[in-house]
């Protein structure tokens, strides 16, 4: 979900947040007076949404740690199933990250962005592979006037959000054909952050999105590997993510939805740029 004013009211106590809440939101503690403006519009995983609500209040740090630990223990018992495909034709269904089985192993997440014109209409797509299951496909983050780099960053951020939700002992591999988005969050961000999120020679484009993705990357980097993969080279996962990104531009959905299909070939036959 995206943070809005109503959610801010739901999690704050006397207009403040405690230390654990600040950590989840990537804020310093004690936070600045304008902390709410720093997080409005940021995307939250289901896990972080629930924890922020549970942690509301003036709580001792030990209590905050215990609440977090208890929630993580509770989450380990969840085992949602991937939806069974029964339709003959591809259809779109609303979904969340919960559609991905939380006990999957050997997980690979392909992500890709697309833009019709640059700038132009943009969208993002993700394909999640696990064991011998059919890939789970997501499309979303439609932007009426975006760029290819924004679409790629959004796709990588979505892959990170999915990775955070998954309860697995296996390392999750995220694959993107955008060296720009990979380098932004896993390499360049460290230098920019050390200089107060500035760089020599001009502004950092897409800065807030990079901040959000880098904060999440730092949080889960011990459970993931991010790899660059060549785009439009016949690699199935990359091709599926590409089709989902392009489909987003057609469907114009800002929130992510799953794409229901019968055969992978049906998806690969969809439009690509």
C-alpha positions, -999 to +999 in steps of 0.1 A: +000+000+000+010+036-004+013+058+027-013+086+029-025+110+055-051+085+069-024+059+074-001+085+091-029+092+116-033+055+122+003+048+132+014+080+150+011+086+188+010+123+199+023+132+164+054+110+169+068+076+160+089+053+181+123+039+171+112+007+155+086+026+134+113+050+122+135+021+112+107+005+092+101+038+074+138+046+069+138+077+091+164+088+116+155+086+153+144+109+168+127+119+136+126+154+121+095+176+126+085+171+089+088+133+090+053+128+076+062+147+044+092+125+039+072+092+037+039+103+021+034+083-011+060+056-002+051+020-009+048-004+020+048-042+021+020-060+040+044-069+067+056-033+073+020-020+072+009-044+099+040-038+121+037+000+119+001-003+133+011-029+160+040-007+171+019+024+177+024+040+210+050+051+235+066+018+240+099+008+256+125-004+231+124-039+246+086-040+240+091-028+204+116-056+198+092-082+213+063-071+192+084-073+161+097-108+171+062-120+178+049-108+145+077-125+126+070-157+145+033-154+136+042-148+099+062-180+097+029-200+101+014-184+070+013-205+039-009-190+012-013-209-020-007-198-055-040-194-073-050-224-095-055-215-131-088-227-146-097-202-172-090-209-209-082-172-217-058-148-199-076-126-173-066-101-148-073-105-110-066-082-081-038-095-058-011-088-033+023-103-026+004-129-005-003-147-038+033-160-038+038-191-017+057-182+015+075-215+017+089-216-019+125-225-026+148-217-054+131-184-060+139-162-090+122-129-096+125-112-130+116-076-132+113-052-162+100-018-171+085-005-204+078+030-217+058+040-248+080+070-257+106+083-234+091+101-216+057+086-222+033+061-207+052+037-185+045+004-167+063-024-148+062-062-148+074-090-126+077-128-130+082-149-099+096-185-103+097-211-076+103-249-077+083-264-106+054-239-102+041-218-131+056-183-128+034-158-110+031-127-131+024-092-119+018-060-138+013-024-124+028+010-115+013+026-145+025+062-150+009+085-176+040+105-181+070+085-170+104+073-183+120+040-189+143+044-160+114+051-136+096+020-149+127-001-144+132+012-108+096+006-100+099-030-112+130-036-092+114-020-061+084-043-065+107-073-067+123-062-035+089-058-018+079-094-029+113-107-016+107-091+018+073-108+021+087-143+013+095-165+042+122-188+029+156-200+040+168-200+004+185-170-012+162-151-036+176-141-069+163-109-085+171-104-122+168-071-141+180-061-175+185-025-163+221-019-150+209+017-142+183+005-116+207-021-101+236+003-098+213+031-084+202+011-054+231-013-048+262+008-057+258+045-064+233+051-035+260+046-009+281+075-023+251+097-028+239+090+007+273+098+023+271+132+006+236+140+018+219+125-013+237+148-037+261+141-065+287+161-083+275+176-115+237+179-110+206+164-095+199+128-088+170+119-110+142+097-094+158+104-060+128+095-038+122+062-056+159+054-053+159+062-016+129+039-010+144+011-030+178+015-014+164+015+021+146-018+014+177-032-003+197-025+028+171-041+050+169-074+031+203-076+012+213-107+032+185-128+017+188-117-019+212-116-049+206-090-076+219-100-111+219-082-144+204-102-173+205-093-210+171-080-222+152-093-252+176-123-255+150-150-253+153-156-215+118-166-205+116-148-172+128-116-187+105-119-216+075-125-193+083-095-172+086-074-203+052-085-215+037-076-182+053-042-183+039-035-217+005-049-207+004-024-178+005+004-203-026-011-220-044-019-187-033+014-171-034-001-135-014+018-109-017-010-083-002-043-091-024-071-102-017-107-111-021-119-147-039-152-150-030-174-179-031-210-192+002-214-210+034-194-209+033-192-247+001-172-245+019-146-225+050-146-247+027-139-277+015-107-261+028-073-275+064-063-268+083-032-278 
